[in-house]
Amino acid sequence: MNFHLEFTPRQFATTIRHQQKLLMIGSCFTENIGTKLKQHKFDLLENPNGILFNPISIIKSVKSYISNKRYTEADLFYQNECWNSWEHHSRFSHPVKDACLLGINQSQQVAHDFIVAADWVFITVGSAFVYELYNHEVVANCHKVPTDKFQKRLLGIEEVITVFTAMVDELSAVNPGVKIIFTISPVRHLRDGFIENNLSKSALIQAVHTLTGASENIFYFPAYELVIDDLRDYRFYAEDMVHPNYAATNYVWEKFVNACIDEPTQKLMKEINIINAARNHKPFHPGSEQHKKFLQTNLEKINLLQKQYPYIDFREEIIYFQS
């Protein structure tokens, strides 16, 4: 008897290669995939504003990168002994105002330079719920400010479609031909409630599928469906029963590679995996001739790969195996 119905996403008509640049924006699931892409030597920029969950904050961040927005003191507020930005994750918060602004604006400049040259923009949306201030400004992070300072609201499907369409148009205007991958985060936002989480996810799914049908440069990767409908078991969640665990993330990663990355790149990724495994190897006797030979053999492999693939940066690996 078959106790598992496997779901295999169709391969994209256009796939990702190492020569391309990827901008990753969105929820913590974006960072899970981004970490694996970085391990495989892809050229990517990950969450210049930090983790973002709702469509409005994601869209505001993209528009700020395009315009190369400069943040000022007026964009900050002081809370819990730190200066914070409503548009940024708390990793940008700092006790010193100037340090906070410096970190934000440096990230903005990097993001601006990257987005106008990016081949792919990977967006993972986590929730259709937004938190608004008294002036109806949607915040990306509440920074532990009391909840009575915000109005919580569920975005409508048409509202999400409208704002995402505007973002796509603005992005395409400065970077014609850029391709966008949308995903819905499989992280369950159960603090909103079981029913409310499903309402939120359904609004995002409906909106994103409307977008993917409107352009050949917009793609959908079913990370949400792979966890919720394919794996479909609490053993694939962390102890909080909300976040997918290591096994689930790896499963989705494998599906992502097969659907979104071209075959020659997949072969190269396997060679990079061998190098990564060698780098993670812990020798019993670091000074032995056997270990020196191990280092030299891997150094030769990397030098050969660097000659074959000059667009990939192997400098860290070369330095490690030379040591």
C-alpha positions as CSV (number, residue, x, y, z in Angstrom):
1,M,0.0,0.0,0.0
2,N,1.3,3.5,-0.9
3,F,1.1,5.9,2.1
4,H,2.7,8.8,0.2
5,L,1.6,10.7,-2.9
6,E,4.7,12.3,-4.3
7,F,4.4,15.6,-6.1
8,T,7.0,16.6,-8.7
9,P,6.9,20.2,-10.0
10,R,7.3,20.7,-13.7
11,Q,10.6,22.0,-14.9
12,F,10.6,25.7,-15.7
13,A,10.7,26.7,-19.3
14,T,13.7,28.9,-18.5
15,T,16.1,27.6,-15.8
16,I,18.8,29.1,-13.5
17,R,22.5,29.0,-14.3
18,H,25.6,29.8,-12.3
19,Q,26.4,32.8,-14.5
20,Q,23.2,34.5,-13.4
21,K,22.5,36.8,-10.5
22,L,19.7,36.0,-8.0
23,L,18.0,38.4,-5.6
24,M,16.2,36.6,-2.8
25,I,13.5,38.5,-0.9
26,G,10.9,37.4,1.7
27,S,10.4,35.1,4.6
28,C,12.8,32.9,6.5
29,F,12.1,30.1,4.0
30,T,13.8,32.4,1.4
31,E,16.9,32.3,3.6
32,N,16.8,28.5,3.8
33,I,16.9,28.2,0.0
34,G,19.4,31.1,-0.2
35,T,21.8,29.4,2.2
36,K,21.9,26.3,0.0
37,L,22.4,28.4,-3.2
38,K,25.3,30.2,-1.6
39,Q,26.8,26.8,-0.6
40,H,26.7,25.9,-4.2
41,K,28.5,29.1,-5.3
42,F,25.6,31.0,-6.9
43,D,25.9,34.8,-7.1
44,L,23.0,36.0,-5.0
45,L,22.0,38.8,-2.6
46,E,19.7,37.7,0.2
47,N,17.1,39.9,2.0
48,P,18.7,43.4,1.9
49,N,16.0,44.5,4.4
50,G,16.1,41.4,6.4
51,I,13.3,38.9,6.7
52,L,10.0,40.1,5.3
53,F,6.6,38.4,5.5
54,N,3.8,40.4,3.9
55,P,3.4,41.5,0.3
56,I,3.2,45.3,1.0
57,S,6.6,45.3,2.9
58,I,8.2,43.2,0.1
59,I,6.9,45.5,-2.5
60,K,8.1,48.6,-0.6
61,S,11.5,47.1,-0.3
62,V,11.8,46.3,-4.0
63,K,10.7,49.8,-4.9
64,S,13.2,51.3,-2.5
65,Y,16.0,49.3,-4.2
66,I,15.0,50.5,-7.6
67,S,14.9,54.2,-6.5
68,N,18.0,53.7,-4.3
69,K,16.2,55.3,-1.4
70,R,18.3,57.0,1.2
71,Y,17.0,56.6,4.7
72,T,17.3,59.5,7.2
73,E,16.7,60.1,10.9
74,A,13.0,60.8,10.1
75,D,12.6,57.2,9.0
76,L,13.8,55.8,12.4
77,F,12.2,55.5,15.8
78,Y,13.6,54.6,19.2
79,Q,12.3,51.6,21.1
80,N,13.8,49.1,23.5
81,E,17.1,51.1,23.7
82,C,17.6,50.8,20.0
83,W,17.0,52.8,16.8
84,N,14.8,50.9,14.4
85,S,13.2,51.2,11.0
86,W,9.6,50.1,10.3
87,E,10.7,48.8,6.9
88,H,13.6,46.7,8.2
89,H,14.2,43.6,10.3
90,S,15.6,44.0,13.8
91,R,19.0,42.9,12.6
92,F,19.5,46.5,11.4
93,S,18.5,47.9,14.8
94,H,21.3,49.6,16.8
95,P,21.7,51.6,20.0
96,V,23.5,54.3,17.9
97,K,21.3,56.2,15.4
98,D,24.1,56.8,12.9
99,A,25.2,53.2,13.0
100,C,21.6,52.1,12.3
101,L,21.4,54.5,9.3
102,L,24.8,53.5,8.0
103,G,23.9,49.8,8.0
104,I,20.5,50.4,6.3
105,N,21.9,52.7,3.6
106,Q,24.9,50.5,2.8
107,S,22.5,47.6,2.3
108,Q,20.3,49.9,0.1
109,Q,23.2,50.7,-2.2
110,V,24.2,47.1,-2.6
111,A,20.6,46.2,-3.3
112,H,20.2,49.0,-5.9
113,D,23.3,47.9,-7.7
114,F,22.2,44.3,-7.7
115,I,18.6,44.6,-8.7
116,V,19.2,46.5,-11.9
117,A,21.5,43.7,-13.0
118,A,19.7,40.7,-11.5
119,D,18.6,37.9,-13.8
120,W,16.2,36.4,-11.3
121,V,14.2,37.8,-8.3
122,F,13.0,35.1,-5.9
123,I,10.1,36.2,-3.7
124,T,8.7,34.2,-0.9
125,V,5.5,35.6,0.7
126,G,4.6,34.4,4.2
127,S,1.4,36.0,5.2
128,A,-1.4,38.3,3.8
129,F,-1.9,39.8,7.2
130,V,-0.4,43.2,7.7
131,Y,0.1,45.5,10.8
132,E,-0.6,49.1,10.2
133,L,0.3,52.2,12.3
134,Y,-2.2,55.0,13.1
135,N,-1.3,56.6,9.7
136,H,-2.1,53.3,7.9
137,E,1.6,52.7,7.1
138,V,2.3,48.9,6.9
139,V,5.2,47.8,9.0
140,A,7.7,45.0,8.1
141,N,8.5,44.3,11.7
142,C,6.8,45.3,14.9
143,H,10.1,45.5,16.9
144,K,8.3,44.3,20.1
145,V,6.2,47.5,20.2
146,P,2.9,46.8,22.0
147,T,0.2,45.3,19.7
148,D,-2.3,48.0,20.7
149,K,-0.2,50.4,18.6
150,F,-1.2,48.6,15.4
151,Q,-4.3,47.7,13.4
152,K,-4.1,44.1,12.0
153,R,-5.7,43.6,8.6
154,L,-6.0,40.8,6.1
155,L,-5.2,41.9,2.5
156,G,-7.7,41.1,-0.1
157,I,-6.8,39.1,-3.2
158,E,-7.4,42.0,-5.6
159,E,-5.3,44.3,-3.4
160,V,-2.3,41.8,-3.5
161,I,-2.7,41.4,-7.3
162,T,-2.7,45.1,-7.8
163,V,0.4,46.0,-5.7
164,F,2.4,43.0,-7.1
165,T,1.5,43.9,-10.6
166,A,2.7,47.5,-10.1
167,M,5.9,46.1,-8.6
168,V,6.5,43.8,-11.5
169,D,5.9,46.7,-14.0
170,E,8.4,49.0,-12.1
171,L,11.0,46.2,-11.9
172,S,10.7,45.4,-15.6
173,A,11.1,49.0,-16.5
174,V,14.6,49.2,-15.0
175,N,15.6,45.6,-15.7
176,P,13.9,44.4,-18.9
177,G,13.8,40.6,-19.1
178,V,14.3,40.0,-15.4
179,K,12.5,36.8,-14.3
180,I,10.6,36.5,-11.1
181,I,9.9,33.3,-9.1
182,F,7.1,33.5,-6.5
183,T,6.7,31.0,-3.7
184,I,4.4,30.8,-0.7
185,S,6.2,30.0,2.5
186,P,5.3,26.7,4.0
187,V,5.8,28.2,7.5
188,R,2.4,28.1,9.2
189,H,1.5,31.4,10.8
190,L,-0.6,29.8,13.6
191,R,-0.4,32.9,15.8
192,D,-3.0,34.3,13.5
193,G,-5.2,31.2,14.1
194,F,-5.7,28.0,12.1
195,I,-8.6,29.3,10.0
196,E,-7.0,32.7,9.6
197,N,-3.7,31.2,8.4
198,N,-5.5,29.3,5.7
199,L,-7.4,32.4,4.6
200,S,-4.1,34.2,4.4
201,K,-2.3,31.5,2.4
202,S,-5.3,31.1,0.1
203,A,-5.3,34.9,-0.7
204,L,-1.6,34.7,-1.5
205,I,-1.9,31.6,-3.7
206,Q,-4.8,33.1,-5.7
207,A,-3.0,36.4,-6.3
208,V,0.4,34.8,-7.2
209,H,-1.2,32.4,-9.7
210,T,-3.0,35.3,-11.3
211,L,0.4,37.0,-11.8
212,T,2.1,33.9,-13.2
213,G,-0.6,33.5,-15.9
214,A,0.0,37.1,-17.1
215,S,3.7,36.8,-18.1
216,E,6.2,34.2,-19.4
217,N,8.8,35.8,-17.1
218,I,6.9,35.1,-13.9
219,F,7.1,31.6,-12.4
220,Y,5.6,29.8,-9.4
221,F,7.5,27.2,-7.4
222,P,5.2,25.2,-5.1
223,A,7.2,25.1,-1.9
224,Y,4.0,25.4,0.1
225,E,2.3,22.5,-1.6
226,L,5.3,20.3,-1.3
227,V,5.3,20.6,2.5
228,I,1.5,20.8,3.1
229,D,0.3,18.3,0.5
230,D,3.2,16.1,-0.4
231,L,5.1,15.6,2.9
232,R,1.9,16.2,4.8
233,D,3.1,15.0,8.2
234,Y,4.1,16.7,11.5
235,R,7.3,14.7,11.6
236,F,8.5,17.1,8.9
237,Y,8.1,20.1,11.2
238,A,10.3,21.5,13.9
239,E,9.4,21.2,17.6
240,D,7.2,24.3,17.3
241,M,5.0,22.5,14.7
242,V,5.2,25.6,12.6
243,H,8.5,25.7,10.7
244,P,9.6,22.9,8.3
245,N,12.5,20.9,9.7
246,Y,15.8,20.0,8.1
247,A,14.4,17.0,6.3
248,A,11.5,19.0,4.8
249,T,13.8,21.8,3.7
250,N,16.1,19.4,2.0
251,Y,13.2,17.7,0.3
252,V,11.9,21.0,-1.1
253,W,15.5,22.0,-2.1
254,E,15.9,18.8,-4.1
255,K,12.6,19.6,-5.9
256,F,13.7,23.1,-6.5
257,V,17.0,22.1,-8.0
258,N,15.3,19.7,-10.4
259,A,12.6,22.1,-11.5
260,C,14.5,25.4,-11.6
261,I,18.1,24.8,-12.3
262,D,19.5,23.5,-15.7
263,E,21.2,20.1,-16.0
264,P,24.8,21.3,-16.7
265,T,24.5,23.5,-13.6
266,Q,23.2,20.6,-11.5
267,K,26.3,18.5,-12.5
268,L,28.6,21.3,-11.4
269,M,26.7,21.5,-8.1
270,K,27.5,17.9,-7.5
271,E,31.2,18.6,-8.0
272,I,30.9,21.6,-5.6
273,N,29.2,19.3,-3.1
274,I,32.3,17.1,-3.1
275,I,34.5,20.1,-2.4
276,N,32.2,21.3,0.4
277,A,32.3,17.8,2.0
278,A,36.1,17.8,1.8
279,R,36.2,21.2,3.4
280,N,34.0,20.0,6.3
281,H,36.2,17.0,6.9
282,K,37.8,17.0,10.3
283,P,41.2,15.3,10.2
284,F,42.4,13.2,13.2
285,H,46.1,14.2,12.4
286,P,46.3,17.5,10.6
287,G,50.1,17.4,10.4
288,S,50.2,13.9,8.7
289,E,51.4,13.3,5.2
290,Q,48.1,11.7,4.4
291,H,46.2,14.9,5.3
292,K,48.7,17.1,3.4
293,K,48.1,14.9,0.3
294,F,44.3,15.2,0.9
295,L,44.6,19.0,0.9
296,Q,46.8,19.0,-2.2
297,T,44.4,16.7,-4.1
298,N,41.4,18.9,-3.4
299,L,43.4,22.1,-4.2
300,E,44.1,20.7,-7.6
301,K,40.4,19.9,-8.1
302,I,39.5,23.4,-7.2
303,N,42.1,25.0,-9.4
304,L,40.8,22.9,-12.3
305,L,37.2,24.0,-11.6
306,Q,38.3,27.6,-11.4
307,K,39.8,27.4,-14.9
308,Q,36.7,25.7,-16.3
309,Y,34.3,28.0,-14.6
310,P,36.0,31.4,-14.2
311,Y,32.6,33.1,-13.3
312,I,32.5,31.2,-10.0
313,D,34.5,32.5,-7.0
314,F,36.5,29.7,-5.4
315,R,38.9,32.0,-3.5
316,E,37.8,30.9,0.0
317,E,38.2,27.2,-0.9
318,I,41.6,27.8,-2.5
319,I,42.8,29.7,0.7
320,Y,41.4,26.9,2.9
321,F,43.2,24.0,1.1
322,Q,46.4,26.0,0.8
323,S,46.6,26.4,4.5
